Amino acid sequence: MRRVSSRLLGVVLIAGLACTSTGTGDGSPSRPASGSATCVPGEDGCTVTVVVRDVTYELRCQPVAEALVDVDLPRRSGQPKVKAIAGVSWTQAVAVQSDDPSGCGLWALGLAAGLSRTTADSILAEIARGVQAFGVTASPMPEEPPAEG
Protein backbone atom coordinates (compact mmCIF):
# COMPACT_ATOMS: atom_id res chain seq x y z
CA MET A 1 0.00 0.00 0.00
CA ARG A 2 1.30 3.42 -0.93
CA ARG A 3 1.81 6.06 1.77
CA VAL A 4 1.44 9.78 1.31
CA SER A 5 4.81 11.33 0.56
CA SER A 6 5.99 14.00 2.95
CA ARG A 7 5.61 16.62 0.21
CA LEU A 8 1.99 15.67 -0.54
CA LEU A 9 1.25 15.43 3.16
CA GLY A 10 2.53 18.97 3.64
CA VAL A 11 0.38 20.21 0.76
CA VAL A 12 -2.66 18.39 2.12
CA LEU A 13 -2.20 19.77 5.63
CA ILE A 14 -1.31 23.29 4.52
CA ALA A 15 -4.18 23.36 2.06
CA GLY A 16 -6.67 22.59 4.80
CA LEU A 17 -8.01 19.43 3.23
CA ALA A 18 -9.46 16.95 5.67
CA CYS A 19 -9.61 13.22 6.16
CA THR A 20 -12.73 11.58 7.51
CA SER A 21 -14.77 14.76 7.26
CA THR A 22 -16.38 16.82 4.53
CA GLY A 23 -16.18 20.44 3.49
CA THR A 24 -18.25 23.07 5.19
CA GLY A 25 -20.45 23.60 2.13
CA ASP A 26 -19.63 27.30 1.87
CA GLY A 27 -16.51 26.77 -0.24
CA SER A 28 -14.12 26.82 2.68
CA PRO A 29 -11.91 23.79 3.30
CA SER A 30 -12.71 21.49 6.17
CA ARG A 31 -10.39 21.01 9.13
CA PRO A 32 -8.03 18.02 9.36
CA ALA A 33 -9.28 15.25 11.62
CA SER A 34 -6.97 13.84 14.24
CA GLY A 35 -4.82 11.05 12.85
CA SER A 36 -5.09 12.37 9.28
CA ALA A 37 -1.33 12.16 8.76
CA THR A 38 -1.68 8.56 7.55
CA CYS A 39 -4.60 9.31 5.27
CA VAL A 40 -4.15 8.32 1.61
CA PRO A 41 -6.93 9.85 -0.52
CA GLY A 42 -9.32 7.19 -1.80
CA GLU A 43 -7.81 4.40 0.32
CA ASP A 44 -8.39 2.98 3.79
CA GLY A 45 -11.76 4.69 4.10
CA CYS A 46 -10.06 8.08 3.94
CA THR A 47 -12.19 10.85 2.50
CA VAL A 48 -10.29 14.00 1.55
CA THR A 49 -12.55 16.69 0.16
CA VAL A 50 -12.36 20.07 -1.52
CA VAL A 51 -15.36 22.29 -2.31
CA VAL A 52 -15.76 24.41 -5.43
CA ARG A 53 -18.87 26.54 -5.49
CA ASP A 54 -21.49 24.15 -4.08
CA VAL A 55 -19.91 20.91 -5.32
CA THR A 56 -17.91 18.68 -2.95
CA TYR A 57 -15.18 16.57 -4.54
CA GLU A 58 -13.59 13.51 -3.00
CA LEU A 59 -9.88 13.51 -3.77
CA ARG A 60 -8.38 10.32 -5.17
CA CYS A 61 -4.74 9.35 -5.25
CA GLN A 62 -4.96 9.09 -9.04
CA PRO A 63 -2.89 11.44 -11.18
CA VAL A 64 -4.43 13.57 -13.92
CA ALA A 65 -2.29 14.18 -17.01
CA GLU A 66 -1.10 17.77 -16.91
CA ALA A 67 -1.92 17.97 -20.64
CA LEU A 68 -5.62 17.59 -19.72
CA VAL A 69 -5.61 20.16 -16.90
CA ASP A 70 -7.54 23.16 -18.14
CA VAL A 71 -9.20 26.29 -16.74
CA ASP A 72 -8.74 27.55 -13.17
CA LEU A 73 -11.86 27.17 -11.04
CA PRO A 74 -12.68 29.60 -8.24
CA ARG A 75 -11.35 28.67 -4.84
CA ARG A 76 -11.13 30.22 -1.43
CA SER A 77 -7.90 31.32 0.16
CA GLY A 78 -6.04 28.40 1.68
CA GLN A 79 -7.45 25.80 -0.70
CA PRO A 80 -5.20 24.11 -3.25
CA LYS A 81 -5.42 25.21 -6.87
CA VAL A 82 -8.33 23.46 -8.59
CA LYS A 83 -8.72 23.23 -12.37
CA ALA A 84 -11.20 21.79 -14.80
CA ILE A 85 -10.20 18.70 -16.78
CA ALA A 86 -10.53 18.90 -20.57
CA GLY A 87 -13.40 16.74 -21.79
CA VAL A 88 -14.94 16.21 -18.33
CA SER A 89 -17.69 18.33 -16.80
CA TRP A 90 -16.31 20.32 -13.85
CA THR A 91 -19.44 19.36 -11.92
CA GLN A 92 -18.31 15.72 -12.11
CA ALA A 93 -14.53 15.86 -11.71
CA VAL A 94 -11.68 18.32 -11.20
CA ALA A 95 -7.89 18.30 -11.00
CA VAL A 96 -6.53 19.33 -7.59
CA GLN A 97 -2.91 20.48 -7.31
CA SER A 98 -1.00 17.99 -5.16
CA ASP A 99 2.64 18.44 -6.30
CA ASP A 100 3.37 14.73 -5.77
CA PRO A 101 4.82 13.46 -9.09
CA SER A 102 5.90 10.09 -7.67
CA GLY A 103 2.59 9.26 -5.97
CA CYS A 104 -0.76 10.95 -6.55
CA GLY A 105 0.57 13.15 -9.36
CA LEU A 106 1.15 16.86 -9.79
CA TRP A 107 -2.61 17.04 -10.28
CA ALA A 108 -4.80 14.54 -8.41
CA LEU A 109 -8.32 13.60 -9.43
CA GLY A 110 -11.27 14.91 -7.44
CA LEU A 111 -14.60 13.16 -8.14
CA ALA A 112 -17.87 14.85 -7.27
CA ALA A 113 -19.57 13.20 -4.32
CA GLY A 114 -22.66 11.21 -5.23
CA LEU A 115 -21.72 10.18 -8.78
CA SER A 116 -23.21 6.91 -10.01
CA ARG A 117 -20.77 4.00 -10.10
CA THR A 118 -21.03 3.90 -13.92
CA THR A 119 -20.19 7.61 -14.27
CA ALA A 120 -17.31 7.39 -11.76
CA ASP A 121 -15.87 4.32 -13.51
CA SER A 122 -16.12 6.07 -16.89
CA ILE A 123 -14.27 9.16 -15.58
CA LEU A 124 -11.61 7.03 -13.85
CA ALA A 125 -11.00 5.11 -17.09
CA GLU A 126 -10.78 8.33 -19.14
CA ILE A 127 -8.30 9.88 -16.69
CA ALA A 128 -6.18 6.69 -16.76
CA ARG A 129 -6.16 6.78 -20.59
CA GLY A 130 -5.01 10.41 -20.44
CA VAL A 131 -2.11 9.51 -18.16
CA GLN A 132 -1.19 6.60 -20.43
CA ALA A 133 -1.30 8.80 -23.55
CA PHE A 134 0.36 11.95 -22.17
CA GLY A 135 2.14 10.98 -18.96
CA VAL A 136 1.69 12.86 -15.70
CA THR A 137 3.68 15.98 -16.55
CA ALA A 138 3.61 18.01 -19.73
CA SER A 139 6.42 17.41 -22.17
CA PRO A 140 8.91 20.25 -22.23
CA MET A 141 8.63 22.58 -25.18
CA PRO A 142 11.28 21.73 -27.76
CA GLU A 143 14.03 24.27 -28.05
CA GLU A 144 14.25 26.19 -31.28
CA PRO A 145 17.27 25.23 -33.36
CA PRO A 146 20.03 27.82 -33.36
CA ALA A 147 19.80 30.33 -36.17
CA GLU A 148 22.20 29.71 -38.98
CA GLY A 149 24.61 32.49 -39.39
C-alpha positions as protocol buffer text, in pm:
chain_id: "A"
residue {
  index: 1
  type: MET
  ca { x: 0 y: 0 z: 0 }
}
residue {
  index: 2
  type: ARG
  ca { x: 130 y: 342 z: -93 }
}
residue {
  index: 3
  type: ARG
  ca { x: 181 y: 606 z: 177 }
}
residue {
  index: 4
  type: VAL
  ca { x: 144 y: 978 z: 131 }
}
residue {
  index: 5
  type: SER
  ca { x: 481 y: 1133 z: 56 }
}
residue {
  index: 6
  type: SER
  ca { x: 599 y: 1400 z: 295 }
}
residue {
  index: 7
  type: ARG
  ca { x: 561 y: 1662 z: 21 }
}
residue {
  index: 8
  type: LEU
  ca { x: 199 y: 1567 z: -54 }
}
residue {
  index: 9
  type: LEU
  ca { x: 125 y: 1543 z: 316 }
}
residue {
  index: 10
  type: GLY
  ca { x: 253 y: 1897 z: 364 }
}
residue {
  index: 11
  type: VAL
  ca { x: 38 y: 2021 z: 76 }
}
residue {
  index: 12
  type: VAL
  ca { x: -266 y: 1839 z: 212 }
}
residue {
  index: 13
  type: LEU
  ca { x: -220 y: 1977 z: 563 }
}
residue {
  index: 14
  type: ILE
  ca { x: -131 y: 2329 z: 452 }
}
residue {
  index: 15
  type: ALA
  ca { x: -418 y: 2336 z: 206 }
}
residue {
  index: 16
  type: GLY
  ca { x: -667 y: 2259 z: 480 }
}
residue {
  index: 17
  type: LEU
  ca { x: -801 y: 1943 z: 323 }
}
residue {
  index: 18
  type: ALA
  ca { x: -946 y: 1695 z: 567 }
}
residue {
  index: 19
  type: CYS
  ca { x: -961 y: 1322 z: 616 }
}
residue {
  index: 20
  type: THR
  ca { x: -1273 y: 1158 z: 751 }
}
residue {
  index: 21
  type: SER
  ca { x: -1477 y: 1476 z: 726 }
}
residue {
  index: 22
  type: THR
  ca { x: -1638 y: 1682 z: 453 }
}
residue {
  index: 23
  type: GLY
  ca { x: -1618 y: 2044 z: 349 }
}
residue {
  index: 24
  type: THR
  ca { x: -1825 y: 2307 z: 519 }
}
residue {
  index: 25
  type: GLY
  ca { x: -2045 y: 2360 z: 213 }
}
residue {
  index: 26
  type: ASP
  ca { x: -1963 y: 2730 z: 187 }
}
residue {
  index: 27
  type: GLY
  ca { x: -1651 y: 2677 z: -24 }
}
residue {
  index: 28
  type: SER
  ca { x: -1412 y: 2682 z: 268 }
}
residue {
  index: 29
  type: PRO
  ca { x: -1191 y: 2379 z: 330 }
}
residue {
  index: 30
  type: SER
  ca { x: -1271 y: 2149 z: 617 }
}
residue {
  index: 31
  type: ARG
  ca { x: -1039 y: 2101 z: 913 }
}
residue {
  index: 32
  type: PRO
  ca { x: -803 y: 1802 z: 936 }
}
residue {
  index: 33
  type: ALA
  ca { x: -928 y: 1525 z: 1162 }
}
residue {
  index: 34
  type: SER
  ca { x: -697 y: 1384 z: 1424 }
}
residue {
  index: 35
  type: GLY
  ca { x: -482 y: 1105 z: 1285 }
}
residue {
  index: 36
  type: SER
  ca { x: -509 y: 1237 z: 928 }
}
residue {
  index: 37
  type: ALA
  ca { x: -133 y: 1216 z: 876 }
}
residue {
  index: 38
  type: THR
  ca { x: -168 y: 856 z: 755 }
}
residue {
  index: 39
  type: CYS
  ca { x: -460 y: 931 z: 527 }
}
residue {
  index: 40
  type: VAL
  ca { x: -415 y: 832 z: 161 }
}
residue {
  index: 41
  type: PRO
  ca { x: -693 y: 985 z: -52 }
}
residue {
  index: 42
  type: GLY
  ca { x: -932 y: 719 z: -180 }
}
residue {
  index: 43
  type: GLU
  ca { x: -781 y: 440 z: 32 }
}
residue {
  index: 44
  type: ASP
  ca { x: -839 y: 298 z: 379 }
}
residue {
  index: 45
  type: GLY
  ca { x: -1176 y: 469 z: 410 }
}
residue {
  index: 46
  type: CYS
  ca { x: -1006 y: 808 z: 394 }
}
residue {
  index: 47
  type: THR
  ca { x: -1219 y: 1085 z: 250 }
}
residue {
  index: 48
  type: VAL
  ca { x: -1029 y: 1400 z: 155 }
}
residue {
  index: 49
  type: THR
  ca { x: -1255 y: 1669 z: 16 }
}
residue {
  index: 50
  type: VAL
  ca { x: -1236 y: 2007 z: -152 }
}
residue {
  index: 51
  type: VAL
  ca { x: -1536 y: 2229 z: -231 }
}
residue {
  index: 52
  type: VAL
  ca { x: -1576 y: 2441 z: -543 }
}
residue {
  index: 53
  type: ARG
  ca { x: -1887 y: 2654 z: -549 }
}
residue {
  index: 54
  type: ASP
  ca { x: -2149 y: 2415 z: -408 }
}
residue {
  index: 55
  type: VAL
  ca { x: -1991 y: 2091 z: -532 }
}
residue {
  index: 56
  type: THR
  ca { x: -1791 y: 1868 z: -295 }
}
residue {
  index: 57
  type: TYR
  ca { x: -1518 y: 1657 z: -454 }
}
residue {
  index: 58
  type: GLU
  ca { x: -1359 y: 1351 z: -300 }
}
residue {
  index: 59
  type: LEU
  ca { x: -988 y: 1351 z: -377 }
}
residue {
  index: 60
  type: ARG
  ca { x: -838 y: 1032 z: -517 }
}
residue {
  index: 61
  type: CYS
  ca { x: -474 y: 935 z: -525 }
}
residue {
  index: 62
  type: GLN
  ca { x: -496 y: 909 z: -904 }
}
residue {
  index: 63
  type: PRO
  ca { x: -289 y: 1144 z: -1118 }
}
residue {
  index: 64
  type: VAL
  ca { x: -443 y: 1357 z: -1392 }
}
residue {
  index: 65
  type: ALA
  ca { x: -229 y: 1418 z: -1701 }
}
residue {
  index: 66
  type: GLU
  ca { x: -110 y: 1777 z: -1691 }
}
residue {
  index: 67
  type: ALA
  ca { x: -192 y: 1797 z: -2064 }
}
residue {
  index: 68
  type: LEU
  ca { x: -562 y: 1759 z: -1972 }
}
residue {
  index: 69
  type: VAL
  ca { x: -561 y: 2016 z: -1690 }
}
residue {
  index: 70
  type: ASP
  ca { x: -754 y: 2316 z: -1814 }
}
residue {
  index: 71
  type: VAL
  ca { x: -920 y: 2629 z: -1674 }
}
residue {
  index: 72
  type: ASP
  ca { x: -874 y: 2755 z: -1317 }
}
residue {
  index: 73
  type: LEU
  ca { x: -1186 y: 2717 z: -1104 }
}
residue {
  index: 74
  type: PRO
  ca { x: -1268 y: 2960 z: -824 }
}
residue {
  index: 75
  type: ARG
  ca { x: -1135 y: 2867 z: -484 }
}
residue {
  index: 76
  type: ARG
  ca { x: -1113 y: 3022 z: -143 }
}
residue {
  index: 77
  type: SER
  ca { x: -790 y: 3132 z: 16 }
}
residue {
  index: 78
  type: GLY
  ca { x: -604 y: 2840 z: 168 }
}
residue {
  index: 79
  type: GLN
  ca { x: -745 y: 2580 z: -70 }
}
residue {
  index: 80
  type: PRO
  ca { x: -520 y: 2411 z: -325 }
}
residue {
  index: 81
  type: LYS
  ca { x: -542 y: 2521 z: -687 }
}
residue {
  index: 82
  type: VAL
  ca { x: -833 y: 2346 z: -859 }
}
residue {
  index: 83
  type: LYS
  ca { x: -872 y: 2323 z: -1237 }
}
residue {
  index: 84
  type: ALA
  ca { x: -1120 y: 2179 z: -1480 }
}
residue {
  index: 85
  type: ILE
  ca { x: -1020 y: 1870 z: -1678 }
}
residue {
  index: 86
  type: ALA
  ca { x: -1053 y: 1890 z: -2057 }
}
residue {
  index: 87
  type: GLY
  ca { x: -1340 y: 1674 z: -2179 }
}
residue {
  index: 88
  type: VAL
  ca { x: -1494 y: 1621 z: -1833 }
}
residue {
  index: 89
  type: SER
  ca { x: -1769 y: 1833 z: -1680 }
}
residue {
  index: 90
  type: TRP
  ca { x: -1631 y: 2032 z: -1385 }
}
residue {
  index: 91
  type: THR
  ca { x: -1944 y: 1936 z: -1192 }
}
residue {
  index: 92
  type: GLN
  ca { x: -1831 y: 1572 z: -1211 }
}
residue {
  index: 93
  type: ALA
  ca { x: -1453 y: 1586 z: -1171 }
}
residue {
  index: 94
  type: VAL
  ca { x: -1168 y: 1832 z: -1120 }
}
residue {
  index: 95
  type: ALA
  ca { x: -789 y: 1830 z: -1100 }
}
residue {
  index: 96
  type: VAL
  ca { x: -653 y: 1933 z: -759 }
}
residue {
  index: 97
  type: GLN
  ca { x: -291 y: 2048 z: -731 }
}
residue {
  index: 98
  type: SER
  ca { x: -100 y: 1799 z: -516 }
}
residue {
  index: 99
  type: ASP
  ca { x: 264 y: 1844 z: -630 }
}
residue {
  index: 100
  type: ASP
  ca { x: 337 y: 1473 z: -577 }
}
residue {
  index: 101
  type: PRO
  ca { x: 482 y: 1346 z: -909 }
}
residue {
  index: 102
  type: SER
  ca { x: 590 y: 1009 z: -767 }
}
residue {
  index: 103
  type: GLY
  ca { x: 259 y: 926 z: -597 }
}
residue {
  index: 104
  type: CYS
  ca { x: -76 y: 1095 z: -655 }
}
residue {
  index: 105
  type: GLY
  ca { x: 57 y: 1315 z: -936 }
}
residue {
  index: 106
  type: LEU
  ca { x: 115 y: 1686 z: -979 }
}
residue {
  index: 107
  type: TRP
  ca { x: -261 y: 1704 z: -1028 }
}
residue {
  index: 108
  type: ALA
  ca { x: -480 y: 1454 z: -841 }
}
residue {
  index: 109
  type: LEU
  ca { x: -832 y: 1360 z: -943 }
}
residue {
  index: 110
  type: GLY
  ca { x: -1127 y: 1491 z: -744 }
}
residue {
  index: 111
  type: LEU
  ca { x: -1460 y: 1316 z: -814 }
}
residue {
  index: 112
  type: ALA
  ca { x: -1787 y: 1485 z: -727 }
}
residue {
  index: 113
  type: ALA
  ca { x: -1957 y: 1320 z: -432 }
}
residue {
  index: 114
  type: GLY
  ca { x: -2266 y: 1121 z: -523 }
}
residue {
  index: 115
  type: LEU
  ca { x: -2172 y: 1018 z: -878 }
}
residue {
  index: 116
  type: SER
  ca { x: -2321 y: 691 z: -1001 }
}
residue {
  index: 117
  type: ARG
  ca { x: -2077 y: 400 z: -1010 }
}
residue {
  index: 118
  type: THR
  ca { x: -2103 y: 390 z: -1392 }
}
residue {
  index: 119
  type: THR
  ca { x: -2019 y: 761 z: -1427 }
}
residue {
  index: 120
  type: ALA
  ca { x: -1731 y: 739 z: -1176 }
}
residue {
  index: 121
  type: ASP
  ca { x: -1587 y: 432 z: -1351 }
}
residue {
  index: 122
  type: SER
  ca { x: -1612 y: 607 z: -1689 }
}
residue {
  index: 123
  type: ILE
  ca { x: -1427 y: 916 z: -1558 }
}
residue {
  index: 124
  type: LEU
  ca { x: -1161 y: 703 z: -1385 }
}
residue {
  index: 125
  type: ALA
  ca { x: -1100 y: 511 z: -1709 }
}
residue {
  index: 126
  type: GLU
  ca { x: -1078 y: 833 z: -1914 }
}
residue {
  index: 127
  type: ILE
  ca { x: -830 y: 988 z: -1669 }
}
residue {
  index: 128
  type: ALA
  ca { x: -618 y: 669 z: -1676 }
}
residue {
  index: 129
  type: ARG
  ca { x: -616 y: 678 z: -2059 }
}
residue {
  index: 130
  type: GLY
  ca { x: -501 y: 1041 z: -2044 }
}
residue {
  index: 131
  type: VAL
  ca { x: -211 y: 951 z: -1816 }
}
residue {
  index: 132
  type: GLN
  ca { x: -119 y: 660 z: -2043 }
}
residue {
  index: 133
  type: ALA
  ca { x: -130 y: 880 z: -2355 }
}
residue {
  index: 134
  type: PHE
  ca { x: 36 y: 1195 z: -2217 }
}
residue {
  index: 135
  type: GLY
  ca { x: 214 y: 1098 z: -1896 }
}
residue {
  index: 136
  type: VAL
  ca { x: 169 y: 1286 z: -1570 }
}
residue {
  index: 137
  type: THR
  ca { x: 368 y: 1598 z: -1655 }
}
residue {
  index: 138
  type: ALA
  ca { x: 361 y: 1801 z: -1973 }
}
residue {
  index: 139
  type: SER
  ca { x: 642 y: 1741 z: -2217 }
}
residue {
  index: 140
  type: PRO
  ca { x: 891 y: 2025 z: -2223 }
}
residue {
  index: 141
  type: MET
  ca { x: 863 y: 2258 z: -2518 }
}
residue {
  index: 142
  type: PRO
  ca { x: 1128 y: 2173 z: -2776 }
}
residue {
  index: 143
  type: GLU
  ca { x: 1403 y: 2427 z: -2805 }
}
residue {
  index: 144
  type: GLU
  ca { x: 1425 y: 2619 z: -3128 }
}
residue {
  index: 145
  type: PRO
  ca { x: 1727 y: 2523 z: -3336 }
}
residue {
  index: 146
  type: PRO
  ca { x: 2003 y: 2782 z: -3336 }
}
residue {
  index: 147
  type: ALA
  ca { x: 1980 y: 3033 z: -3617 }
}
residue {
  index: 148
  type: GLU
  ca { x: 2220 y: 2971 z: -3898 }
}
residue {
  index: 149
  type: GLY
  ca { x: 2461 y: 3249 z: -3939 }
}
